[in-house]
Amino acid sequence: MQALHIFSFFSGSGFLDLGFEKSGYVVDSVNEFSPAFTKAYRYARMNMGIPEPRFGYTRDINDFLTKGGGKLLRKNIKTVQSEGALVGFIGGPPCPDFSVAGKQKGRDGDNGKLSQSYIDLIFRQKPDFFLFENVKGLWRTAKHREYFEELKSKLAKYYMLTNRLCNALEYGAPQDRDRILLFGIRKGVAKRLGITLEDFDWEARRQYDLPEVKALPWPGAEPFINEGKKNIPDGIPEEMTVEYWFRRNDVENHPNANDYFTPRAGIIRMQTVQEGDDSKKSYKRIHRWRYSPTVCYGNNEVHLHPYKERRLSAAEAMALQSLPKEFVLPADMSLSDKFKTIGNGVPFLLAQGIAQTINDFFEKSK
């Protein structure tokens, strides 16, 4: 099989990229607008011994849609292809405009327009394959679904396409998080390799059936006891629980263990929220023996710790994103930036599962 190289867009601190890197791909180029997130991306990989991207880091994706920026990008793609590798674009444009909980500006919002920029870039540069990742609102909300179908229609001129609404729980991450994933392979590349979309199996790397997981006898809300102990109930998979991942990542001794918001007010209210009561918009307390709701923290509304009188630490939130415990954010990064980049990221095990699914597809090449 040919080597698979990646040009990453809207990279954040690189959770999606890490899933690909750990599956054998090489990331050659990174695009991220936030300097704080780019710094975190570089810092995490330095600690993990992952090489820097050969073509470095860029900020604004729209620079690649100019004549000069597009020419340079095309040159870099051709360089990698001339070495015998296949080049793929991966990216998840910022998604608040499509989120069910967002302002619903859709294609006309500033972030919504970035989805169009990414699709335009794919259309112009024509990488060998691509992955487009976004929130379920782009799939399930009627007006956004129409826009999504328009994007696909444009890409279909050059690409064979397949998409699926995936949930992080299916891949073993302890978090209920839906993402729409669109994969495309250039028609000429598929023909040359002798593969069709019938060879692309979204199901192969799933570890769990979502309806079956959600039907398990997970515990309900229970009285909050500061530093209290609770045994795991029968009939649930421990490896999908919050507490399992806290222990697995040794969150108490992680470099980001003390990175959490200390409330100036609201501690009394915090003490009254039951363990496992995640029914309200704010002050959600997760249960140690359940999986977490979506790890996405607008306005710094970080989930409450199941058995401590505080919000989750960055180390604990990263554990819920199923990241390796070796993944560390810079000490001088602001708390708001830490939780924003954590909440924006694709759960690592979901990213890795999709990367391996794409790997499996190319391994069927004739």
ZALOZA-469092 format. One record per residue (C-alpha): chain; x, y, z; residue number from 1; residue in three letters. Coordinates in nm, 3 decimals. Layout:
% residues N
+----+---------+---------+---------+-----+-----+
! ch !      c1 !      c2 !      c3 !   i !  aa !
+----+---------+---------+---------+-----+-----+
!  A !       X !       Y !       Z ! NUM ! ala !
...
+----+---------+---------+---------+-----+-----+
END
This chain:
% residues 366
+----+---------+---------+---------+-----+-----+
! ch !      c1 !      c2 !      c3 !   i !  aa !
+----+---------+---------+---------+-----+-----+
!  A !   0.000 !   0.000 !   0.000 !   1 ! met !
!  A !   0.120 !   0.352 !  -0.075 !   2 ! gln !
!  A !   0.220 !   0.575 !   0.217 !   3 ! ala !
!  A !  -0.060 !   0.804 !   0.335 !   4 ! leu !
!  A !   0.025 !   1.167 !   0.408 !   5 ! his !
!  A !  -0.201 !   1.433 !   0.555 !   6 ! ile !
!  A !  -0.251 !   1.807 !   0.514 !   7 ! phe !
!  A !  -0.451 !   1.911 !   0.820 !   8 ! ser !
!  A !  -0.691 !   2.207 !   0.837 !   9 ! phe !
!  A !  -0.864 !   2.366 !   1.140 !  10 ! phe !
!  A !  -0.628 !   2.149 !   1.340 !  11 ! ser !
!  A !  -0.689 !   2.289 !   1.688 !  12 ! gly !
!  A !  -0.449 !   2.119 !   1.925 !  13 ! ser !
!  A !  -0.446 !   1.814 !   1.701 !  14 ! gly !
!  A !  -0.677 !   1.549 !   1.849 !  15 ! phe !
!  A !  -0.799 !   1.440 !   1.504 !  16 ! leu !
!  A !  -0.444 !   1.451 !   1.369 !  17 ! asp !
!  A !  -0.317 !   1.239 !   1.656 !  18 ! leu !
!  A !  -0.563 !   0.964 !   1.567 !  19 ! gly !
!  A !  -0.416 !   0.959 !   1.217 !  20 ! phe !
!  A !  -0.055 !   0.984 !   1.336 !  21 ! glu !
!  A !  -0.103 !   0.690 !   1.571 !  22 ! lys !
!  A !  -0.245 !   0.493 !   1.276 !  23 ! ser !
!  A !   0.064 !   0.534 !   1.059 !  24 ! gly !
!  A !  -0.012 !   0.852 !   0.864 !  25 ! tyr !
!  A !   0.238 !   1.137 !   0.826 !  26 ! val !
!  A !   0.112 !   1.491 !   0.887 !  27 ! val !
!  A !   0.299 !   1.724 !   0.650 !  28 ! asp !
!  A !   0.112 !   2.052 !   0.699 !  29 ! ser !
!  A !  -0.095 !   2.205 !   0.980 !  30 ! val !
!  A !  -0.345 !   2.489 !   0.948 !  31 ! asn !
!  A !  -0.488 !   2.651 !   1.264 !  32 ! glu !
!  A !  -0.598 !   3.011 !   1.310 !  33 ! phe !
!  A !  -0.548 !   3.033 !   1.690 !  34 ! ser !
!  A !  -0.182 !   3.090 !   1.792 !  35 ! pro !
!  A !  -0.263 !   2.943 !   2.135 !  36 ! ala !
!  A !  -0.392 !   2.620 !   1.982 !  37 ! phe !
!  A !  -0.095 !   2.597 !   1.745 !  38 ! thr !
!  A !   0.140 !   2.638 !   2.039 !  39 ! lys !
!  A !  -0.044 !   2.358 !   2.222 !  40 ! ala !
!  A !  -0.026 !   2.139 !   1.911 !  41 ! tyr !
!  A !   0.351 !   2.182 !   1.891 !  42 ! arg !
!  A !   0.402 !   2.144 !   2.268 !  43 ! tyr !
!  A !   0.203 !   1.820 !   2.290 !  44 ! ala !
!  A !   0.390 !   1.661 !   2.001 !  45 ! arg !
!  A !   0.728 !   1.768 !   2.131 !  46 ! met !
!  A !   0.648 !   1.586 !   2.456 !  47 ! asn !
!  A !   0.530 !   1.279 !   2.261 !  48 ! met !
!  A !   0.832 !   1.271 !   2.028 !  49 ! gly !
!  A !   0.626 !   1.330 !   1.711 !  50 ! ile !
!  A !   0.817 !   1.518 !   1.437 !  51 ! pro !
!  A !   0.719 !   1.866 !   1.323 !  52 ! glu !
!  A !   0.523 !   1.888 !   0.994 !  53 ! pro !
!  A !   0.764 !   1.929 !   0.704 !  54 ! arg !
!  A !   0.573 !   2.223 !   0.554 !  55 ! phe !
!  A !   0.512 !   2.390 !   0.888 !  56 ! gly !
!  A !   0.212 !   2.578 !   1.023 !  57 ! tyr !
!  A !  -0.028 !   2.826 !   0.863 !  58 ! thr !
!  A !  -0.317 !   3.033 !   1.001 !  59 ! arg !
!  A !  -0.590 !   3.141 !   0.759 !  60 ! asp !
!  A !  -0.727 !   2.872 !   0.526 !  61 ! ile !
!  A !  -0.849 !   3.145 !   0.291 !  62 ! asn !
!  A !  -0.486 !   3.230 !   0.212 !  63 ! asp !
!  A !  -0.475 !   2.902 !   0.019 !  64 ! phe !
!  A !  -0.763 !   3.022 !  -0.199 !  65 ! leu !
!  A !  -0.552 !   3.311 !  -0.331 !  66 ! thr !
!  A !  -0.338 !   3.265 !  -0.639 !  67 ! lys !
!  A !  -0.007 !   3.268 !  -0.451 !  68 ! gly !
!  A !  -0.122 !   3.056 !  -0.157 !  69 ! gly !
!  A !  -0.289 !   2.804 !  -0.384 !  70 ! gly !
!  A !   0.021 !   2.773 !  -0.598 !  71 ! lys !
!  A !   0.242 !   2.702 !  -0.296 !  72 ! leu !
!  A !  -0.001 !   2.444 !  -0.160 !  73 ! leu !
!  A !  -0.017 !   2.270 !  -0.498 !  74 ! arg !
!  A !   0.363 !   2.261 !  -0.510 !  75 ! lys !
!  A !   0.378 !   2.098 !  -0.166 !  76 ! asn !
!  A !   0.115 !   1.840 !  -0.261 !  77 ! ile !
!  A !   0.302 !   1.755 !  -0.581 !  78 ! lys !
!  A !   0.626 !   1.715 !  -0.384 !  79 ! thr !
!  A !   0.469 !   1.453 !  -0.157 !  80 ! val !
!  A !   0.298 !   1.274 !  -0.445 !  81 ! gln !
!  A !   0.622 !   1.262 !  -0.642 !  82 ! ser !
!  A !   0.769 !   1.059 !  -0.355 !  83 ! glu !
!  A !   0.503 !   0.793 !  -0.409 !  84 ! gly !
!  A !   0.258 !   0.886 !  -0.133 !  85 ! ala !
!  A !  -0.114 !   0.955 !  -0.144 !  86 ! leu !
!  A !  -0.213 !   1.296 !  -0.008 !  87 ! val !
!  A !  -0.526 !   1.347 !   0.200 !  88 ! gly !
!  A !  -0.689 !   1.658 !   0.348 !  89 ! phe !
!  A !  -0.851 !   1.624 !   0.691 !  90 ! ile !
!  A !  -1.038 !   1.892 !   0.879 !  91 ! gly !
!  A !  -1.335 !   1.993 !   1.085 !  92 ! gly !
!  A !  -1.430 !   2.358 !   1.024 !  93 ! pro !
!  A !  -1.554 !   2.543 !   1.336 !  94 ! pro !
!  A !  -1.913 !   2.436 !   1.383 !  95 ! cys !
!  A !  -2.117 !   2.667 !   1.616 !  96 ! pro !
!  A !  -2.325 !   2.792 !   1.323 !  97 ! asp !
!  A !  -2.450 !   2.437 !   1.260 !  98 ! phe !
!  A !  -2.474 !   2.323 !   1.620 !  99 ! ser !
!  A !  -2.821 !   2.255 !   1.762 ! 100 ! val !
!  A !  -2.713 !   2.452 !   2.069 ! 101 ! ala !
!  A !  -2.560 !   2.734 !   1.862 ! 102 ! gly !
!  A !  -2.705 !   3.043 !   1.694 ! 103 ! lys !
!  A !  -2.813 !   2.851 !   1.381 ! 104 ! gln !
!  A !  -2.662 !   3.101 !   1.135 ! 105 ! lys !
!  A !  -2.562 !   2.808 !   0.913 ! 106 ! gly !
!  A !  -2.386 !   2.884 !   0.587 ! 107 ! arg !
!  A !  -2.414 !   3.261 !   0.646 ! 108 ! asp !
!  A !  -2.231 !   3.263 !   0.978 ! 109 ! gly !
!  A !  -1.860 !   3.338 !   0.994 ! 110 ! asp !
!  A !  -1.786 !   2.980 !   1.095 ! 111 ! asn !
!  A !  -2.034 !   2.838 !   0.846 ! 112 ! gly !
!  A !  -1.846 !   3.013 !   0.567 ! 113 ! lys !
!  A !  -1.530 !   2.826 !   0.667 ! 114 ! leu !
!  A !  -1.697 !   2.498 !   0.572 ! 115 ! ser !
!  A !  -1.742 !   2.642 !   0.223 ! 116 ! gln !
!  A !  -1.375 !   2.751 !   0.222 ! 117 ! ser !
!  A !  -1.262 !   2.398 !   0.307 ! 118 ! tyr !
!  A !  -1.482 !   2.243 !   0.037 ! 119 ! ile !
!  A !  -1.363 !   2.503 !  -0.216 ! 120 ! asp !
!  A !  -1.004 !   2.419 !  -0.128 ! 121 ! leu !
!  A !  -1.062 !   2.047 !  -0.179 ! 122 ! ile !
!  A !  -1.237 !   2.120 !  -0.510 ! 123 ! phe !
!  A !  -0.947 !   2.334 !  -0.634 ! 124 ! arg !
!  A !  -0.652 !   2.134 !  -0.505 ! 125 ! gln !
!  A !  -0.799 !   1.787 !  -0.562 ! 126 ! lys !
!  A !  -0.611 !   1.583 !  -0.300 ! 127 ! pro !
!  A !  -0.620 !   1.206 !  -0.347 ! 128 ! asp !
!  A !  -0.870 !   1.173 !  -0.061 ! 129 ! phe !
!  A !  -1.023 !   1.386 !   0.214 ! 130 ! phe !
!  A !  -1.215 !   1.374 !   0.541 ! 131 ! leu !
!  A !  -1.468 !   1.642 !   0.639 ! 132 ! phe !
!  A !  -1.583 !   1.636 !   1.001 ! 133 ! glu !
!  A !  -1.861 !   1.840 !   1.163 ! 134 ! asn !
!  A !  -2.148 !   1.843 !   1.414 ! 135 ! val !
!  A !  -2.465 !   1.638 !   1.380 ! 136 ! lys !
!  A !  -2.666 !   1.958 !   1.322 ! 137 ! gly !
!  A !  -2.526 !   1.969 !   0.969 ! 138 ! leu !
!  A !  -2.688 !   1.629 !   0.916 ! 139 ! trp !
!  A !  -3.007 !   1.643 !   1.120 ! 140 ! arg !
!  A !  -3.129 !   2.002 !   1.084 ! 141 ! thr !
!  A !  -3.326 !   2.039 !   0.759 ! 142 ! ala !
!  A !  -3.186 !   2.374 !   0.643 ! 143 ! lys !
!  A !  -2.829 !   2.270 !   0.723 ! 144 ! his !
!  A !  -2.876 !   1.929 !   0.560 ! 145 ! arg !
!  A !  -2.969 !   2.106 !   0.237 ! 146 ! glu !
!  A !  -2.640 !   2.297 !   0.254 ! 147 ! tyr !
!  A !  -2.450 !   1.977 !   0.329 ! 148 ! phe !
!  A !  -2.602 !   1.813 !   0.022 ! 149 ! glu !
!  A !  -2.497 !   2.114 !  -0.189 ! 150 ! glu !
!  A !  -2.137 !   2.074 !  -0.070 ! 151 ! leu !
!  A !  -2.145 !   1.705 !  -0.155 ! 152 ! lys !
!  A !  -2.292 !   1.776 !  -0.496 ! 153 ! ser !
!  A !  -2.003 !   2.004 !  -0.580 ! 154 ! lys !
!  A !  -1.744 !   1.750 !  -0.468 ! 155 ! leu !
!  A !  -1.914 !   1.465 !  -0.655 ! 156 ! ala !
!  A !  -1.775 !   1.599 !  -0.983 ! 157 ! lys !
!  A !  -1.432 !   1.462 !  -0.890 ! 158 ! tyr !
!  A !  -1.490 !   1.237 !  -0.587 ! 159 ! tyr !
!  A !  -1.670 !   0.922 !  -0.483 ! 160 ! met !
!  A !  -1.832 !   1.005 !  -0.149 ! 161 ! leu !
!  A !  -1.956 !   0.823 !   0.158 ! 162 ! thr !
!  A !  -2.072 !   0.966 !   0.490 ! 163 ! asn !
!  A !  -2.192 !   0.848 !   0.830 ! 164 ! arg !
!  A !  -2.310 !   0.996 !   1.158 ! 165 ! leu !
!  A !  -2.069 !   0.843 !   1.410 ! 166 ! cys !
!  A !  -2.071 !   0.851 !   1.789 ! 167 ! asn !
!  A !  -1.760 !   0.845 !   2.005 ! 168 ! ala !
!  A !  -1.912 !   0.569 !   2.222 ! 169 ! leu !
!  A !  -1.901 !   0.332 !   1.925 ! 170 ! glu !
!  A !  -1.522 !   0.353 !   1.926 ! 171 ! tyr !
!  A !  -1.472 !   0.315 !   2.301 ! 172 ! gly !
!  A !  -1.446 !   0.678 !   2.412 ! 173 ! ala !
!  A !  -1.637 !   0.747 !   2.737 ! 174 ! pro !
!  A !  -1.843 !   1.026 !   2.585 ! 175 ! gln !
!  A !  -2.178 !   1.059 !   2.408 ! 176 ! asp !
!  A !  -2.074 !   1.274 !   2.111 ! 177 ! arg !
!  A !  -2.209 !   1.262 !   1.756 ! 178 ! asp !
!  A !  -2.003 !   1.374 !   1.455 ! 179 ! arg !
!  A !  -2.089 !   1.372 !   1.087 ! 180 ! ile !
!  A !  -1.799 !   1.236 !   0.881 ! 181 ! leu !
!  A !  -1.771 !   1.266 !   0.504 ! 182 ! leu !
!  A !  -1.499 !   1.072 !   0.321 ! 183 ! phe !
!  A !  -1.409 !   1.118 !  -0.042 ! 184 ! gly !
!  A !  -1.162 !   0.953 !  -0.279 ! 185 ! ile !
!  A !  -1.078 !   1.106 !  -0.616 ! 186 ! arg !
!  A !  -1.240 !   0.902 !  -0.891 ! 187 ! lys !
!  A !  -0.918 !   0.868 !  -1.090 ! 188 ! gly !
!  A !  -0.726 !   0.749 !  -0.783 ! 189 ! val !
!  A !  -0.992 !   0.489 !  -0.702 ! 190 ! ala !
!  A !  -0.985 !   0.361 !  -1.058 ! 191 ! lys !
!  A !  -0.607 !   0.337 !  -1.058 ! 192 ! arg !
!  A !  -0.605 !   0.150 !  -0.727 ! 193 ! leu !
!  A !  -0.892 !  -0.077 !  -0.825 ! 194 ! gly !
!  A !  -1.114 !   0.007 !  -0.527 ! 195 ! ile !
!  A !  -1.475 !   0.120 !  -0.495 ! 196 ! thr !
!  A !  -1.684 !   0.256 !  -0.210 ! 197 ! leu !
!  A !  -1.816 !  -0.096 !  -0.160 ! 198 ! glu !
!  A !  -1.473 !  -0.159 !  -0.004 ! 199 ! asp !
!  A !  -1.524 !   0.121 !   0.251 ! 200 ! phe !
!  A !  -1.664 !  -0.031 !   0.569 ! 201 ! asp !
!  A !  -1.778 !   0.221 !   0.829 ! 202 ! trp !
!  A !  -1.870 !  -0.063 !   1.064 ! 203 ! glu !
!  A !  -1.544 !  -0.260 !   1.076 ! 204 ! ala !
!  A !  -1.366 !  -0.057 !   1.344 ! 205 ! arg !
!  A !  -1.665 !   0.005 !   1.568 ! 206 ! arg !
!  A !  -1.626 !  -0.161 !   1.907 ! 207 ! gln !
!  A !  -1.979 !  -0.112 !   2.039 ! 208 ! tyr !
!  A !  -2.334 !  -0.090 !   1.908 ! 209 ! asp !
!  A !  -2.472 !   0.249 !   2.012 ! 210 ! leu !
!  A !  -2.834 !   0.147 !   2.095 ! 211 ! pro !
!  A !  -2.706 !  -0.151 !   2.294 ! 212 ! glu !
!  A !  -2.464 !   0.066 !   2.491 ! 213 ! val !
!  A !  -2.729 !   0.322 !   2.576 ! 214 ! lys !
!  A !  -2.970 !   0.047 !   2.683 ! 215 ! ala !
!  A !  -2.733 !  -0.086 !   2.951 ! 216 ! leu !
!  A !  -2.831 !  -0.038 !   3.319 ! 217 ! pro !
!  A !  -2.629 !   0.277 !   3.379 ! 218 ! trp !
!  A !  -2.678 !   0.432 !   3.726 ! 219 ! pro !
!  A !  -2.905 !   0.735 !   3.761 ! 220 ! gly !
!  A !  -2.853 !   1.049 !   3.967 ! 221 ! ala !
!  A !  -2.739 !   0.984 !   4.323 ! 222 ! glu !
!  A !  -2.660 !   1.207 !   4.623 ! 223 ! pro !
!  A !  -2.331 !   1.394 !   4.587 ! 224 ! phe !
!  A !  -2.081 !   1.301 !   4.858 ! 225 ! ile !
!  A !  -1.759 !   1.502 !   4.862 ! 226 ! asn !
!  A !  -1.471 !   1.252 !   4.824 ! 227 ! glu !
!  A !  -1.728 !   0.972 !   4.862 ! 228 ! gly !
!  A !  -1.668 !   0.615 !   4.742 ! 229 ! lys !
!  A !  -1.900 !   0.414 !   4.520 ! 230 ! lys !
!  A !  -1.853 !   0.063 !   4.384 ! 231 ! asn !
!  A !  -1.914 !  -0.003 !   4.017 ! 232 ! ile !
!  A !  -2.263 !  -0.145 !   3.959 ! 233 ! pro !
!  A !  -2.317 !  -0.473 !   3.778 ! 234 ! asp !
!  A !  -2.393 !  -0.502 !   3.410 ! 235 ! gly !
!  A !  -2.194 !  -0.211 !   3.265 ! 236 ! ile !
!  A !  -1.857 !  -0.208 !   3.081 ! 237 ! pro !
!  A !  -1.606 !  -0.044 !   3.316 ! 238 ! glu !
!  A !  -1.385 !   0.065 !   3.025 ! 239 ! glu !
!  A !  -1.654 !   0.309 !   2.908 ! 240 ! met !
!  A !  -1.690 !   0.489 !   3.241 ! 241 ! thr !
!  A !  -1.555 !   0.821 !   3.360 ! 242 ! val !
!  A !  -1.377 !   0.667 !   3.659 ! 243 ! glu !
!  A !  -1.199 !   0.408 !   3.445 ! 244 ! tyr !
!  A !  -1.052 !   0.681 !   3.226 ! 245 ! trp !
!  A !  -0.957 !   0.896 !   3.525 ! 246 ! phe !
!  A !  -0.755 !   0.602 !   3.658 ! 247 ! arg !
!  A !  -0.619 !   0.501 !   3.319 ! 248 ! arg !
!  A !  -0.480 !   0.850 !   3.258 ! 249 ! asn !
!  A !  -0.367 !   0.895 !   3.620 ! 250 ! asp !
!  A !  -0.537 !   1.233 !   3.620 ! 251 ! val !
!  A !  -0.436 !   1.317 !   3.978 ! 252 ! glu !
!  A !  -0.068 !   1.315 !   3.877 ! 253 ! asn !
!  A !  -0.104 !   1.450 !   3.524 ! 254 ! his !
!  A !   0.080 !   1.779 !   3.446 ! 255 ! pro !
!  A !  -0.259 !   1.945 !   3.386 ! 256 ! asn !
!  A !  -0.415 !   1.805 !   3.706 ! 257 ! ala !
!  A !  -0.448 !   2.143 !   3.875 ! 258 ! asn !
!  A !  -0.583 !   2.327 !   3.572 ! 259 ! asp !
!  A !  -0.944 !   2.390 !   3.672 ! 260 ! tyr !
!  A !  -1.168 !   2.687 !   3.737 ! 261 ! phe !
!  A !  -1.194 !   2.790 !   4.101 ! 262 ! thr !
!  A !  -1.540 !   2.944 !   4.148 ! 263 ! pro !
!  A !  -1.569 !   3.285 !   4.309 ! 264 ! arg !
!  A !  -1.938 !   3.216 !   4.359 ! 265 ! ala !
!  A !  -2.171 !   2.925 !   4.310 ! 266 ! gly !
!  A !  -1.994 !   2.675 !   4.537 ! 267 ! ile !
!  A !  -2.312 !   2.631 !   4.743 ! 268 ! ile !
!  A !  -2.513 !   2.553 !   4.432 ! 269 ! arg !
!  A !  -2.238 !   2.320 !   4.316 ! 270 ! met !
!  A !  -2.265 !   2.119 !   4.638 ! 271 ! gln !
!  A !  -2.637 !   2.057 !   4.583 ! 272 ! thr !
!  A !  -2.608 !   1.898 !   4.236 ! 273 ! val !
!  A !  -2.640 !   1.521 !   4.249 ! 274 ! gln !
!  A !  -2.376 !   1.294 !   4.103 ! 275 ! glu !
!  A !  -2.500 !   1.206 !   3.758 ! 276 ! gly !
!  A !  -2.744 !   1.496 !   3.726 ! 277 ! asp !
!  A !  -2.658 !   1.626 !   3.380 ! 278 ! asp !
!  A !  -3.012 !   1.729 !   3.290 ! 279 ! ser !
!  A !  -2.964 !   2.104 !   3.312 ! 280 ! lys !
!  A !  -2.790 !   2.340 !   3.072 ! 281 ! lys !
!  A !  -2.532 !   2.440 !   3.332 ! 282 ! ser !
!  A !  -2.394 !   2.283 !   3.647 ! 283 ! tyr !
!  A !  -2.394 !   1.934 !   3.498 ! 284 ! lys !
!  A !  -2.236 !   1.680 !   3.731 ! 285 ! arg !
!  A !  -2.117 !   1.364 !   3.560 ! 286 ! ile !
!  A !  -2.138 !   1.019 !   3.722 ! 287 ! his !
!  A !  -1.818 !   0.826 !   3.783 ! 288 ! arg !
!  A !  -1.976 !   0.500 !   3.666 ! 289 ! trp !
!  A !  -2.132 !   0.633 !   3.347 ! 290 ! arg !
!  A !  -1.996 !   0.778 !   3.028 ! 291 ! tyr !
!  A !  -1.990 !   1.158 !   3.001 ! 292 ! ser !
!  A !  -2.222 !   1.384 !   2.805 ! 293 ! pro !
!  A !  -2.054 !   1.574 !   2.521 ! 294 ! thr !
!  A !  -1.731 !   1.738 !   2.635 ! 295 ! val !
!  A !  -1.798 !   2.086 !   2.498 ! 296 ! cys !
!  A !  -1.770 !   2.381 !   2.732 ! 297 ! tyr !
!  A !  -1.924 !   2.706 !   2.610 ! 298 ! gly !
!  A !  -1.878 !   3.002 !   2.845 ! 299 ! asn !
!  A !  -1.641 !   2.788 !   3.056 ! 300 ! asn !
!  A !  -1.933 !   2.574 !   3.177 ! 301 ! glu !
!  A !  -1.707 !   2.278 !   3.249 ! 302 ! val !
!  A !  -1.878 !   1.969 !   3.390 ! 303 ! his !
!  A !  -1.872 !   1.923 !   3.767 ! 304 ! leu !
!  A !  -1.647 !   1.655 !   3.909 ! 305 ! his !
!  A !  -1.847 !   1.349 !   4.019 ! 306 ! pro !
!  A !  -1.709 !   1.340 !   4.374 ! 307 ! tyr !
!  A !  -1.516 !   1.662 !   4.431 ! 308 ! lys !
!  A !  -1.641 !   2.015 !   4.502 ! 309 ! glu !
!  A !  -1.506 !   2.163 !   4.180 ! 310 ! arg !
!  A !  -1.527 !   2.152 !   3.804 ! 311 ! arg !
!  A !  -1.323 !   1.904 !   3.603 ! 312 ! leu !
!  A !  -0.955 !   1.967 !   3.547 ! 313 ! ser !
!  A !  -0.802 !   1.987 !   3.200 ! 314 ! ala !
!  A !  -0.641 !   1.647 !   3.267 ! 315 ! ala !
!  A !  -0.980 !   1.495 !   3.347 ! 316 ! glu !
!  A !  -1.149 !   1.653 !   3.045 ! 317 ! ala !
!  A !  -0.873 !   1.521 !   2.818 ! 318 ! met !
!  A !  -0.925 !   1.175 !   2.967 ! 319 ! ala !
!  A !  -1.292 !   1.198 !   2.865 ! 320 ! leu !
!  A !  -1.167 !   1.282 !   2.515 ! 321 ! gln !
!  A !  -0.987 !   0.943 !   2.535 ! 322 ! ser !
!  A !  -0.648 !   1.105 !   2.474 ! 323 ! leu !
!  A !  -0.331 !   0.920 !   2.573 ! 324 ! pro !
!  A !  -0.212 !   1.032 !   2.916 ! 325 ! lys !
!  A !   0.110 !   1.153 !   2.751 ! 326 ! glu !
!  A !  -0.085 !   1.434 !   2.583 ! 327 ! phe !
!  A !  -0.012 !   1.753 !   2.779 ! 328 ! val !
!  A !  -0.117 !   2.115 !   2.729 ! 329 ! leu !
!  A !   0.129 !   2.402 !   2.800 ! 330 ! pro !
!  A !   0.135 !   2.532 !   3.157 ! 331 ! ala !
!  A !   0.111 !   2.894 !   3.041 ! 332 ! asp !
!  A !  -0.198 !   2.838 !   2.826 ! 333 ! met !
!  A !  -0.503 !   3.018 !   2.968 ! 334 ! ser !
!  A !  -0.773 !   2.804 !   3.130 ! 335 ! leu !
!  A !  -1.030 !   2.930 !   2.880 ! 336 ! ser !
!  A !  -0.810 !   2.830 !   2.587 ! 337 ! asp !
!  A !  -0.739 !   2.491 !   2.744 ! 338 ! lys !
!  A !  -1.103 !   2.402 !   2.782 ! 339 ! phe !
!  A !  -1.197 !   2.553 !   2.447 ! 340 ! lys !
!  A !  -0.940 !   2.345 !   2.260 ! 341 ! thr !
!  A !  -1.037 !   2.033 !   2.456 ! 342 ! ile !
!  A !  -1.406 !   2.087 !   2.383 ! 343 ! gly !
!  A !  -1.344 !   2.157 !   2.014 ! 344 ! asn !
!  A !  -1.141 !   1.842 !   1.959 ! 345 ! gly !
!  A !  -1.249 !   1.512 !   1.808 ! 346 ! val !
!  A !  -1.230 !   1.229 !   2.067 ! 347 ! pro !
!  A !  -0.902 !   1.050 !   2.006 ! 348 ! phe !
!  A !  -1.046 !   0.698 !   1.983 ! 349 ! leu !
!  A !  -1.305 !   0.814 !   1.731 ! 350 ! leu !
!  A !  -1.030 !   0.981 !   1.525 ! 351 ! ala !
!  A !  -0.813 !   0.672 !   1.544 ! 352 ! gln !
!  A !  -1.102 !   0.443 !   1.448 ! 353 ! gly !
!  A !  -1.180 !   0.650 !   1.138 ! 354 ! ile !
!  A !  -0.812 !   0.671 !   1.042 ! 355 ! ala !
!  A !  -0.788 !   0.293 !   1.065 ! 356 ! gln !
!  A !  -1.109 !   0.256 !   0.862 ! 357 ! thr !
!  A !  -0.951 !   0.463 !   0.583 ! 358 ! ile !
!  A !  -0.634 !   0.255 !   0.615 ! 359 ! asn !
!  A !  -0.838 !  -0.064 !   0.573 ! 360 ! asp !
!  A !  -0.998 !   0.084 !   0.262 ! 361 ! phe !
!  A !  -0.665 !   0.155 !   0.093 ! 362 ! phe !
!  A !  -0.528 !  -0.184 !   0.191 ! 363 ! glu !
!  A !  -0.791 !  -0.336 !  -0.039 ! 364 ! lys !
!  A !  -0.615 !  -0.174 !  -0.336 ! 365 ! ser !
!  A !  -0.552 !  -0.410 !  -0.625 ! 366 ! lys !
+----+---------+---------+---------+-----+-----+
END
